[in-house]
Amino acid sequence: MHLVPAERADRRTIDGHRVCDAIAAIGEPGHVRTWADRFSLLADPGRLALLLALDRAGPLAVSDLAVATGMNDPAVSQALRLLRAAAVVVGEKEGRVVRYRVVDPLVADLLKHCTADAD
């Protein structure tokens, strides 16, 4: 049980080698936190709908996303603000119009799994 932290070494285990495998699979707490944050962005149905629309249809403006998702413009803007802050999407300005697209490759890969059954 070489991977068990010292503060947990006195706890009883049933399958010590599997405990070490589990600890190795979990990895660094910071890495787990990063993935948890990424999943929390996808956990909101509105944000997930926006991301699916952007992933499938390409760059879209706020008003187009609002129509596509059934959300109102301010709700779309708020969700995009969170997604931009997390570096999941970027907005590219063309004149007075800003179109958003997914730029996080890991999120894009996850979105492909969300729609795999639809194909």
N, CA, C and O atoms as CSV, one atom per row, in Angstrom:
chain,resi,resn,atom,element,x,y,z
A,1,MET,N,N,0.838,-1.178,0.000
A,1,MET,CA,C,0.000,0.000,0.000
A,1,MET,C,C,0.882,1.240,0.000
A,1,MET,O,O,0.749,2.120,0.850
A,2,HIS,N,N,1.760,1.287,-0.944
A,2,HIS,CA,C,2.762,2.346,-1.024
A,2,HIS,C,C,2.191,3.698,-1.441
A,2,HIS,O,O,2.844,4.717,-1.217
A,3,LEU,N,N,0.982,3.752,-2.046
A,3,LEU,CA,C,0.424,5.033,-2.482
A,3,LEU,C,C,-0.505,5.678,-1.463
A,3,LEU,O,O,-0.927,6.818,-1.654
A,4,VAL,N,N,-0.826,4.985,-0.405
A,4,VAL,CA,C,-1.737,5.521,0.602
A,4,VAL,C,C,-1.020,6.623,1.379
A,4,VAL,O,O,0.058,6.396,1.928
A,5,PRO,N,N,-1.618,7.817,1.426
A,5,PRO,CA,C,-0.995,8.901,2.193
A,5,PRO,C,C,-0.867,8.539,3.667
A,5,PRO,O,O,-1.663,7.767,4.200
A,6,ALA,N,N,0.121,9.093,4.303
A,6,ALA,CA,C,0.427,8.776,5.700
A,6,ALA,C,C,-0.778,8.974,6.617
A,6,ALA,O,O,-0.987,8.195,7.547
A,7,GLU,N,N,-1.577,10.021,6.353
A,7,GLU,CA,C,-2.724,10.290,7.239
A,7,GLU,C,C,-3.842,9.255,7.090
A,7,GLU,O,O,-4.774,9.243,7.893
A,8,ARG,N,N,-3.764,8.391,6.081
A,8,ARG,CA,C,-4.765,7.335,5.891
A,8,ARG,C,C,-4.177,5.934,6.040
A,8,ARG,O,O,-4.888,4.943,5.875
A,9,ALA,N,N,-2.899,5.847,6.348
A,9,ALA,CA,C,-2.208,4.556,6.393
A,9,ALA,C,C,-2.715,3.639,7.504
A,9,ALA,O,O,-2.557,2.421,7.412
A,10,ASP,N,N,-3.311,4.192,8.536
A,10,ASP,CA,C,-3.779,3.357,9.640
A,10,ASP,C,C,-5.180,2.797,9.412
A,10,ASP,O,O,-5.680,2.043,10.246
A,11,ARG,N,N,-5.811,3.146,8.318
A,11,ARG,CA,C,-7.156,2.643,8.023
A,11,ARG,C,C,-7.092,1.223,7.478
A,11,ARG,O,O,-6.145,0.838,6.791
A,12,ARG,N,N,-8.114,0.469,7.800
A,12,ARG,CA,C,-8.208,-0.922,7.362
A,12,ARG,C,C,-8.639,-0.970,5.897
A,12,ARG,O,O,-9.527,-0.225,5.482
A,13,THR,N,N,-8.015,-1.837,5.126
A,13,THR,CA,C,-8.410,-2.044,3.735
A,13,THR,C,C,-8.685,-3.519,3.500
A,13,THR,O,O,-8.206,-4.377,4.241
A,14,ILE,N,N,-9.444,-3.797,2.485
A,14,ILE,CA,C,-9.752,-5.177,2.116
A,14,ILE,C,C,-8.807,-5.621,0.999
A,14,ILE,O,O,-8.181,-6.677,1.084
A,15,ASP,N,N,-8.714,-4.807,-0.033
A,15,ASP,CA,C,-7.855,-5.109,-1.186
A,15,ASP,C,C,-6.846,-3.985,-1.357
A,15,ASP,O,O,-7.053,-3.061,-2.143
A,16,GLY,N,N,-5.758,-4.075,-0.615
A,16,GLY,CA,C,-4.755,-3.022,-0.614
A,16,GLY,C,C,-4.208,-2.671,-1.986
A,16,GLY,O,O,-3.994,-1.496,-2.282
A,17,HIS,N,N,-3.979,-3.675,-2.829
A,17,HIS,CA,C,-3.442,-3.388,-4.159
A,17,HIS,C,C,-4.447,-2.611,-5.003
A,17,HIS,O,O,-4.056,-1.781,-5.824
A,18,ARG,N,N,-5.744,-2.875,-4.807
A,18,ARG,CA,C,-6.764,-2.123,-5.543
A,18,ARG,C,C,-6.884,-0.701,-5.015
A,18,ARG,O,O,-7.192,0.223,-5.768
A,19,VAL,N,N,-6.645,-0.529,-3.738
A,19,VAL,CA,C,-6.642,0.816,-3.170
A,19,VAL,C,C,-5.544,1.638,-3.838
A,19,VAL,O,O,-5.766,2.791,-4.209
A,20,CYS,N,N,-4.372,1.051,-3.990
A,20,CYS,CA,C,-3.269,1.758,-4.662
A,20,CYS,C,C,-3.616,2.048,-6.115
A,20,CYS,O,O,-3.317,3.131,-6.618
A,21,ASP,N,N,-4.245,1.091,-6.796
A,21,ASP,CA,C,-4.677,1.320,-8.177
A,21,ASP,C,C,-5.691,2.468,-8.244
A,21,ASP,O,O,-5.645,3.297,-9.153
A,22,ALA,N,N,-6.600,2.503,-7.276
A,22,ALA,CA,C,-7.610,3.562,-7.243
A,22,ALA,C,C,-6.970,4.922,-6.990
A,22,ALA,O,O,-7.345,5.912,-7.618
A,23,ILE,N,N,-6.014,4.976,-6.082
A,23,ILE,CA,C,-5.316,6.236,-5.799
A,23,ILE,C,C,-4.572,6.709,-7.036
A,23,ILE,O,O,-4.582,7.899,-7.349
A,24,ALA,N,N,-3.929,5.791,-7.739
A,24,ALA,CA,C,-3.214,6.151,-8.969
A,24,ALA,C,C,-4.191,6.642,-10.030
A,24,ALA,O,O,-3.889,7.584,-10.763
A,25,ALA,N,N,-5.359,6.012,-10.119
A,25,ALA,CA,C,-6.355,6.410,-11.110
A,25,ALA,C,C,-6.919,7.804,-10.824
A,25,ALA,O,O,-7.201,8.566,-11.748
A,26,ILE,N,N,-7.078,8.125,-9.555
A,26,ILE,CA,C,-7.604,9.444,-9.176
A,26,ILE,C,C,-6.599,10.522,-9.537
A,26,ILE,O,O,-6.986,11.573,-10.048
A,27,GLY,N,N,-5.343,10.293,-9.289
A,27,GLY,CA,C,-4.310,11.252,-9.648
A,27,GLY,C,C,-4.250,12.444,-8.705
A,27,GLY,O,O,-4.699,12.385,-7.560
A,28,GLU,N,N,-3.689,13.511,-9.217
A,28,GLU,CA,C,-3.484,14.720,-8.417
A,28,GLU,C,C,-4.811,15.435,-8.150
A,28,GLU,O,O,-5.650,15.523,-9.046
A,29,PRO,N,N,-5.014,15.947,-6.928
A,29,PRO,CA,C,-6.245,16.658,-6.604
A,29,PRO,C,C,-6.512,17.855,-7.530
A,29,PRO,O,O,-7.665,18.138,-7.855
A,30,GLY,N,N,-5.479,18.540,-7.942
A,30,GLY,CA,C,-5.661,19.683,-8.842
A,30,GLY,C,C,-6.220,19.261,-10.189
A,30,GLY,O,O,-7.034,19.969,-10.781
A,31,HIS,N,N,-5.785,18.111,-10.669
A,31,HIS,CA,C,-6.283,17.584,-11.935
A,31,HIS,C,C,-7.759,17.194,-11.803
A,31,HIS,O,O,-8.560,17.455,-12.701
A,32,VAL,N,N,-8.105,16.572,-10.681
A,32,VAL,CA,C,-9.494,16.196,-10.421
A,32,VAL,C,C,-10.364,17.451,-10.353
A,32,VAL,O,O,-11.469,17.467,-10.895
A,33,ARG,N,N,-9.876,18.500,-9.693
A,33,ARG,CA,C,-10.617,19.756,-9.578
A,33,ARG,C,C,-10.844,20.378,-10.958
A,33,ARG,O,O,-11.932,20.885,-11.231
A,34,THR,N,N,-9.844,20.346,-11.819
A,34,THR,CA,C,-9.971,20.897,-13.172
A,34,THR,C,C,-11.081,20.187,-13.944
A,34,THR,O,O,-11.905,20.830,-14.594
A,35,TRP,N,N,-11.094,18.855,-13.868
A,35,TRP,CA,C,-12.135,18.105,-14.556
A,35,TRP,C,C,-13.504,18.335,-13.925
A,35,TRP,O,O,-14.503,18.417,-14.640
A,36,ALA,N,N,-13.569,18.440,-12.613
A,36,ALA,CA,C,-14.842,18.704,-11.949
A,36,ALA,C,C,-15.395,20.061,-12.380
A,36,ALA,O,O,-16.595,20.202,-12.614
A,37,ASP,N,N,-14.523,21.050,-12.483
A,37,ASP,CA,C,-14.952,22.372,-12.948
A,37,ASP,C,C,-15.461,22.297,-14.384
A,37,ASP,O,O,-16.473,22.912,-14.722
A,38,ARG,N,N,-14.771,21.555,-15.214
A,38,ARG,CA,C,-15.182,21.400,-16.618
A,38,ARG,C,C,-16.558,20.728,-16.684
A,38,ARG,O,O,-17.433,21.166,-17.432
A,39,PHE,N,N,-16.740,19.669,-15.902
A,39,PHE,CA,C,-18.031,18.987,-15.897
A,39,PHE,C,C,-19.137,19.879,-15.332
A,39,PHE,O,O,-20.283,19.789,-15.772
A,40,SER,N,N,-18.811,20.731,-14.373
A,40,SER,CA,C,-19.845,21.616,-13.818
A,40,SER,C,C,-20.350,22.596,-14.872
A,40,SER,O,O,-21.519,22.982,-14.853
A,41,LEU,N,N,-19.481,22.998,-15.786
A,41,LEU,CA,C,-19.931,23.848,-16.885
A,41,LEU,C,C,-20.929,23.115,-17.770
A,41,LEU,O,O,-21.877,23.718,-18.273
A,42,LEU,N,N,-20.723,21.829,-17.960
A,42,LEU,CA,C,-21.601,21.027,-18.806
A,42,LEU,C,C,-22.865,20.580,-18.071
A,42,LEU,O,O,-23.821,20.136,-18.708
A,43,ALA,N,N,-22.884,20.690,-16.749
A,43,ALA,CA,C,-24.001,20.192,-15.949
A,43,ALA,C,C,-25.255,21.052,-16.076
A,43,ALA,O,O,-26.354,20.582,-15.780
A,44,ASP,N,N,-25.112,22.289,-16.504
A,44,ASP,CA,C,-26.265,23.169,-16.670
A,44,ASP,C,C,-26.878,22.921,-18.049
A,44,ASP,O,O,-26.172,23.027,-19.051
A,45,PRO,N,N,-28.174,22.593,-18.128
A,45,PRO,CA,C,-28.793,22.293,-19.421
A,45,PRO,C,C,-28.686,23.438,-20.436
A,45,PRO,O,O,-28.510,23.190,-21.629
A,46,GLY,N,N,-28.790,24.673,-19.976
A,46,GLY,CA,C,-28.674,25.813,-20.891
A,46,GLY,C,C,-27.287,25.915,-21.490
A,46,GLY,O,O,-27.140,26.076,-22.702
A,47,ARG,N,N,-26.263,25.822,-20.645
A,47,ARG,CA,C,-24.889,25.893,-21.154
A,47,ARG,C,C,-24.577,24.712,-22.056
A,47,ARG,O,O,-23.909,24.862,-23.079
A,48,LEU,N,N,-25.061,23.537,-21.676
A,48,LEU,CA,C,-24.831,22.369,-22.511
A,48,LEU,C,C,-25.505,22.538,-23.873
A,48,LEU,O,O,-24.918,22.201,-24.901
A,49,ALA,N,N,-26.715,23.050,-23.886
A,49,ALA,CA,C,-27.411,23.290,-25.158
A,49,ALA,C,C,-26.631,24.277,-26.022
A,49,ALA,O,O,-26.493,24.073,-27.228
A,50,LEU,N,N,-26.124,25.340,-25.413
A,50,LEU,CA,C,-25.321,26.311,-26.159
A,50,LEU,C,C,-24.082,25.655,-26.757
A,50,LEU,O,O,-23.764,25.863,-27.928
A,51,LEU,N,N,-23.392,24.870,-25.952
A,51,LEU,CA,C,-22.173,24.222,-26.419
A,51,LEU,C,C,-22.457,23.215,-27.527
A,51,LEU,O,O,-21.697,23.115,-28.490
A,52,LEU,N,N,-23.550,22.470,-27.391
A,52,LEU,CA,C,-23.910,21.524,-28.447
A,52,LEU,C,C,-24.219,22.259,-29.745
A,52,LEU,O,O,-23.804,21.832,-30.823
A,53,ALA,N,N,-24.949,23.363,-29.638
A,53,ALA,CA,C,-25.275,24.155,-30.828
A,53,ALA,C,C,-24.010,24.693,-31.478
A,53,ALA,O,O,-23.849,24.612,-32.696
A,54,LEU,N,N,-23.114,25.240,-30.668
A,54,LEU,CA,C,-21.867,25.787,-31.217
A,54,LEU,C,C,-20.994,24.696,-31.820
A,54,LEU,O,O,-20.369,24.900,-32.860
A,55,ASP,N,N,-20.952,23.548,-31.172
A,55,ASP,CA,C,-20.120,22.460,-31.668
A,55,ASP,C,C,-20.638,21.943,-33.007
A,55,ASP,O,O,-19.851,21.663,-33.910
A,56,ARG,N,N,-21.943,21.818,-33.138
A,56,ARG,CA,C,-22.525,21.257,-34.347
A,56,ARG,C,C,-22.693,22.273,-35.473
A,56,ARG,O,O,-22.474,21.943,-36.639
A,57,ALA,N,N,-23.081,23.508,-35.138
A,57,ALA,CA,C,-23.425,24.483,-36.174
A,57,ALA,C,C,-22.304,25.466,-36.473
A,57,ALA,O,O,-22.360,26.188,-37.468
A,58,GLY,N,N,-21.298,25.498,-35.629
A,58,GLY,CA,C,-20.209,26.437,-35.852
A,58,GLY,C,C,-20.485,27.770,-35.189
A,58,GLY,O,O,-21.411,27.880,-34.386
A,59,PRO,N,N,-19.696,28.784,-35.510
A,59,PRO,CA,C,-19.834,30.081,-34.839
A,59,PRO,C,C,-21.232,30.678,-34.992
A,59,PRO,O,O,-21.784,30.745,-36.090
A,60,LEU,N,N,-21.790,31.111,-33.853
A,60,LEU,CA,C,-23.125,31.714,-33.833
A,60,LEU,C,C,-23.139,32.936,-32.923
A,60,LEU,O,O,-22.387,33.014,-31.951
A,61,ALA,N,N,-24.000,33.878,-33.253
A,61,ALA,CA,C,-24.193,35.087,-32.454
A,61,ALA,C,C,-25.182,34.805,-31.327
A,61,ALA,O,O,-25.902,33.807,-31.351
A,62,VAL,N,N,-25.205,35.697,-30.342
A,62,VAL,CA,C,-26.071,35.544,-29.168
A,62,VAL,C,C,-27.528,35.382,-29.577
A,62,VAL,O,O,-28.204,34.475,-29.090
A,63,SER,N,N,-28.023,36.242,-30.461
A,63,SER,CA,C,-29.440,36.174,-30.841
A,63,SER,C,C,-29.763,34.857,-31.545
A,63,SER,O,O,-30.838,34.294,-31.335
A,64,ASP,N,N,-28.855,34.366,-32.367
A,64,ASP,CA,C,-29.078,33.084,-33.042
A,64,ASP,C,C,-29.062,31.929,-32.038
A,64,ASP,O,O,-29.857,30.995,-32.143
A,65,LEU,N,N,-28.161,32.001,-31.079
A,65,LEU,CA,C,-28.119,30.977,-30.036
A,65,LEU,C,C,-29.387,30.997,-29.192
A,65,LEU,O,O,-29.884,29.946,-28.788
A,66,ALA,N,N,-29.911,32.193,-28.926
A,66,ALA,CA,C,-31.148,32.311,-28.151
A,66,ALA,C,C,-32.302,31.619,-28.874
A,66,ALA,O,O,-33.080,30.893,-28.255
A,67,VAL,N,N,-32.411,31.845,-30.179
A,67,VAL,CA,C,-33.471,31.203,-30.956
A,67,VAL,C,C,-33.265,29.688,-30.979
A,67,VAL,O,O,-34.217,28.929,-30.798
A,68,ALA,N,N,-32.038,29.252,-31.199
A,68,ALA,CA,C,-31.741,27.824,-31.307
A,68,ALA,C,C,-32.016,27.078,-30.007
A,68,ALA,O,O,-32.490,25.942,-30.035
A,69,THR,N,N,-31.725,27.699,-28.877
A,69,THR,CA,C,-31.841,27.009,-27.582
A,69,THR,C,C,-33.153,27.292,-26.851
A,69,THR,O,O,-33.506,26.583,-25.909
A,70,GLY,N,N,-33.873,28.325,-27.283
A,70,GLY,CA,C,-35.094,28.705,-26.572
A,70,GLY,C,C,-34.826,29.562,-25.347
A,70,GLY,O,O,-35.739,29.832,-24.568
A,71,MET,N,N,-33.592,29.987,-25.172
A,71,MET,CA,C,-33.222,30.861,-24.055
A,71,MET,C,C,-33.421,32.308,-24.495
A,71,MET,O,O,-33.547,32.587,-25.687
A,72,ASN,N,N,-33.449,33.233,-23.527
A,72,ASN,CA,C,-33.497,34.642,-23.914
A,72,ASN,C,C,-32.070,35.180,-24.057
A,72,ASN,O,O,-31.116,34.592,-23.549
A,73,ASP,N,N,-31.948,36.305,-24.755
A,73,ASP,CA,C,-30.624,36.868,-25.034
A,73,ASP,C,C,-29.787,37.104,-23.773
A,73,ASP,O,O,-28.610,36.743,-23.764
A,74,PRO,N,N,-30.344,37.697,-22.705
A,74,PRO,CA,C,-29.516,37.911,-21.504
A,74,PRO,C,C,-29.022,36.598,-20.875
A,74,PRO,O,O,-27.900,36.537,-20.373
A,75,ALA,N,N,-29.847,35.564,-20.902
A,75,ALA,CA,C,-29.426,34.273,-20.340
A,75,ALA,C,C,-28.295,33.675,-21.180
A,75,ALA,O,O,-27.350,33.099,-20.640
A,76,VAL,N,N,-28.401,33.816,-22.498
A,76,VAL,CA,C,-27.335,33.329,-23.377
A,76,VAL,C,C,-26.048,34.091,-23.097
A,76,VAL,O,O,-24.978,33.495,-22.976
A,77,SER,N,N,-26.158,35.413,-22.993
A,77,SER,CA,C,-24.973,36.243,-22.731
A,77,SER,C,C,-24.311,35.867,-21.416
A,77,SER,O,O,-23.085,35.780,-21.337
A,78,GLN,N,N,-25.118,35.642,-20.383
A,78,GLN,CA,C,-24.578,35.269,-19.070
A,78,GLN,C,C,-23.865,33.918,-19.149
A,78,GLN,O,O,-22.770,33.757,-18.610
A,79,ALA,N,N,-24.482,32.960,-19.813
A,79,ALA,CA,C,-23.859,31.636,-19.949
A,79,ALA,C,C,-22.563,31.735,-20.745
A,79,ALA,O,O,-21.568,31.105,-20.387
A,80,LEU,N,N,-22.564,32.510,-21.812
A,80,LEU,CA,C,-21.352,32.672,-22.616
A,80,LEU,C,C,-20.250,33.366,-21.823
A,80,LEU,O,O,-19.068,33.081,-22.017
A,81,ARG,N,N,-20.634,34.269,-20.936
A,81,ARG,CA,C,-19.637,34.937,-20.088
A,81,ARG,C,C,-18.902,33.908,-19.232
A,81,ARG,O,O,-17.679,33.959,-19.105
A,82,LEU,N,N,-19.649,32.977,-18.649
A,82,LEU,CA,C,-19.028,31.912,-17.845
A,82,LEU,C,C,-18.154,31.005,-18.707
A,82,LEU,O,O,-17.053,30.627,-18.305
A,83,LEU,N,N,-18.644,30.664,-19.877
A,83,LEU,CA,C,-17.885,29.780,-20.769
A,83,LEU,C,C,-16.626,30.464,-21.302
A,83,LEU,O,O,-15.600,29.812,-21.495
A,84,ARG,N,N,-16.704,31.770,-21.540
A,84,ARG,CA,C,-15.503,32.520,-21.957
A,84,ARG,C,C,-14.492,32.568,-20.826
A,84,ARG,O,O,-13.299,32.364,-21.047
A,85,ALA,N,N,-14.962,32.838,-19.614
A,85,ALA,CA,C,-14.066,32.918,-18.449
A,85,ALA,C,C,-13.337,31.596,-18.221
A,85,ALA,O,O,-12.204,31.583,-17.738
A,86,ALA,N,N,-13.984,30.495,-18.566
A,86,ALA,CA,C,-13.370,29.181,-18.406
A,86,ALA,C,C,-12.563,28.774,-19.645
A,86,ALA,O,O,-12.041,27.661,-19.710
A,87,ALA,N,N,-12.465,29.667,-20.613
A,87,ALA,CA,C,-11.714,29.423,-21.858
A,87,ALA,C,C,-12.267,28.241,-22.653
A,87,ALA,O,O,-11.521,27.521,-23.316
A,88,VAL,N,N,-13.577,28.055,-22.576
A,88,VAL,CA,C,-14.238,26.994,-23.337
A,88,VAL,C,C,-14.689,27.524,-24.698
A,88,VAL,O,O,-14.645,26.808,-25.699
A,89,VAL,N,N,-15.123,28.786,-24.724
A,89,VAL,CA,C,-15.533,29.420,-25.979
A,89,VAL,C,C,-14.808,30.750,-26.130
A,89,VAL,O,O,-14.316,31.320,-25.156
A,90,VAL,N,N,-14.750,31.228,-27.357
A,90,VAL,CA,C,-14.267,32.584,-27.635
A,90,VAL,C,C,-15.261,33.247,-28.561
A,90,VAL,O,O,-15.962,32.598,-29.338
A,91,GLY,N,N,-15.298,34.572,-28.452
A,91,GLY,CA,C,-16.118,35.361,-29.352
A,91,GLY,C,C,-15.226,36.078,-30.342
A,91,GLY,O,O,-14.188,36.632,-29.979
A,92,GLU,N,N,-15.640,36.060,-31.591
A,92,GLU,CA,C,-14.878,36.737,-32.641
A,92,GLU,C,C,-15.782,37.790,-33.268
A,92,GLU,O,O,-16.860,37.487,-33.779
A,93,LYS,N,N,-15.321,39.019,-33.216
A,93,LYS,CA,C,-16.128,40.134,-33.686
A,93,LYS,C,C,-15.964,40.313,-35.192
A,93,LYS,O,O,-14.851,40.336,-35.717
A,94,GLU,N,N,-17.100,40.438,-35.871
A,94,GLU,CA,C,-17.141,40.746,-37.299
A,94,GLU,C,C,-18.050,41.961,-37.457
A,94,GLU,O,O,-19.273,41.830,-37.494
A,95,GLY,N,N,-17.456,43.115,-37.549
A,95,GLY,CA,C,-18.261,44.336,-37.561
A,95,GLY,C,C,-18.920,44.520,-36.204
A,95,GLY,O,O,-18.238,44.609,-35.183
A,96,ARG,N,N,-20.242,44.577,-36.195
A,96,ARG,CA,C,-20.971,44.741,-34.931
A,96,ARG,C,C,-21.443,43.409,-34.347
A,96,ARG,O,O,-22.037,43.377,-33.270
A,97,VAL,N,N,-21.182,42.333,-35.045
A,97,VAL,CA,C,-21.664,41.017,-34.625
A,97,VAL,C,C,-20.513,40.219,-34.010
A,97,VAL,O,O,-19.410,40.166,-34.553
A,98,VAL,N,N,-20.801,39.600,-32.864
A,98,VAL,CA,C,-19.838,38.705,-32.226
A,98,VAL,C,C,-20.372,37.286,-32.364
A,98,VAL,O,O,-21.482,36.977,-31.930
A,99,ARG,N,N,-19.568,36.436,-32.972
A,99,ARG,CA,C,-19.931,35.026,-33.110
A,99,ARG,C,C,-19.027,34.207,-32.189
A,99,ARG,O,O,-17.822,34.444,-32.094
A,100,TYR,N,N,-19.644,33.240,-31.517
A,100,TYR,CA,C,-18.934,32.420,-30.539
A,100,TYR,C,C,-18.674,31.034,-31.112
A,100,TYR,O,O,-19.439,30.518,-31.927
A,101,ARG,N,N,-17.563,30.444,-30.654
A,101,ARG,CA,C,-17.231,29.075,-31.050
A,101,ARG,C,C,-16.527,28.372,-29.908
A,101,ARG,O,O,-15.923,29.012,-29.047
A,102,VAL,N,N,-16.610,27.055,-29.907
A,102,VAL,CA,C,-15.951,26.217,-28.893
A,102,VAL,C,C,-14.470,26.125,-29.245
A,102,VAL,O,O,-14.112,25.817,-30.382
A,103,VAL,N,N,-13.609,26.397,-28.256
A,103,VAL,CA,C,-12.164,26.321,-28.483
A,103,VAL,C,C,-11.457,25.318,-27.578
A,103,VAL,O,O,-10.296,24.985,-27.816
A,104,ASP,N,N,-12.136,24.837,-26.554
A,104,ASP,CA,C,-11.518,23.849,-25.656
A,104,ASP,C,C,-11.647,22.472,-26.300
A,104,ASP,O,O,-12.755,21.952,-26.422
A,105,PRO,N,N,-10.527,21.874,-26.713
A,105,PRO,CA,C,-10.606,20.585,-27.419
A,105,PRO,C,C,-11.151,19.451,-26.550
A,105,PRO,O,O,-11.791,18.534,-27.064
A,106,LEU,N,N,-10.906,19.503,-25.254
A,106,LEU,CA,C,-11.417,18.443,-24.377
A,106,LEU,C,C,-12.930,18.522,-24.249
A,106,LEU,O,O,-13.611,17.496,-24.251
A,107,VAL,N,N,-13.461,19.742,-24.138
A,107,VAL,CA,C,-14.908,19.917,-24.089
A,107,VAL,C,C,-15.515,19.509,-25.431
A,107,VAL,O,O,-16.562,18.862,-25.465
A,108,ALA,N,N,-14.873,19.879,-26.525
A,108,ALA,CA,C,-15.372,19.492,-27.848
A,108,ALA,C,C,-15.458,17.974,-27.968
A,108,ALA,O,O,-16.423,17.449,-28.525
A,109,ASP,N,N,-14.457,17.266,-27.451
A,109,ASP,CA,C,-14.491,15.800,-27.478
A,109,ASP,C,C,-15.650,15.258,-26.643
A,109,ASP,O,O,-16.326,14.316,-27.058
A,110,LEU,N,N,-15.883,15.851,-25.467
A,110,LEU,CA,C,-16.997,15.423,-24.625
A,110,LEU,C,C,-18.328,15.660,-25.335
A,110,LEU,O,O,-19.234,14.830,-25.251
A,111,LEU,N,N,-18.449,16.782,-26.029
A,111,LEU,CA,C,-19.691,17.097,-26.737
A,111,LEU,C,C,-19.971,16.084,-27.841
A,111,LEU,O,O,-21.127,15.758,-28.113
A,112,LYS,N,N,-18.938,15.599,-28.460
A,112,LYS,CA,C,-19.131,14.582,-29.505
A,112,LYS,C,C,-19.769,13.321,-28.911
A,112,LYS,O,O,-20.578,12.662,-29.565
A,113,HIS,N,N,-19.407,12.995,-27.688
A,113,HIS,CA,C,-20.011,11.840,-27.021
A,113,HIS,C,C,-21.470,12.103,-26.667
A,113,HIS,O,O,-22.286,11.181,-26.670
A,114,CYS,N,N,-21.798,13.344,-26.366
A,114,CYS,CA,C,-23.183,13.709,-26.021
A,114,CYS,C,C,-24.115,13.517,-27.205
A,114,CYS,O,O,-25.300,13.234,-27.025
A,115,THR,N,N,-23.598,13.667,-28.393
A,115,THR,CA,C,-24.450,13.589,-29.581
A,115,THR,C,C,-24.184,12.350,-30.413
A,115,THR,O,O,-24.729,12.216,-31.508
A,116,ALA,N,N,-23.363,11.445,-29.919
A,116,ALA,CA,C,-23.028,10.245,-30.696
A,116,ALA,C,C,-24.259,9.407,-30.996
A,116,ALA,O,O,-24.354,8.819,-32.073
A,117,ASP,N,N,-25.205,9.342,-30.063
A,117,ASP,CA,C,-26.424,8.546,-30.273
A,117,ASP,C,C,-27.346,9.173,-31.304
A,117,ASP,O,O,-28.164,8.482,-31.911
A,118,ALA,N,N,-27.217,10.484,-31.507
A,118,ALA,CA,C,-28.100,11.169,-32.442
A,118,ALA,C,C,-27.702,10.929,-33.891
A,118,ALA,O,O,-28.503,11.150,-34.799
A,119,ASP,N,N,-26.480,10.483,-34.112
A,119,ASP,CA,C,-26.022,10.277,-35.497
A,119,ASP,C,C,-26.491,8.964,-36.076
A,119,ASP,O,O,-26.185,8.653,-37.228
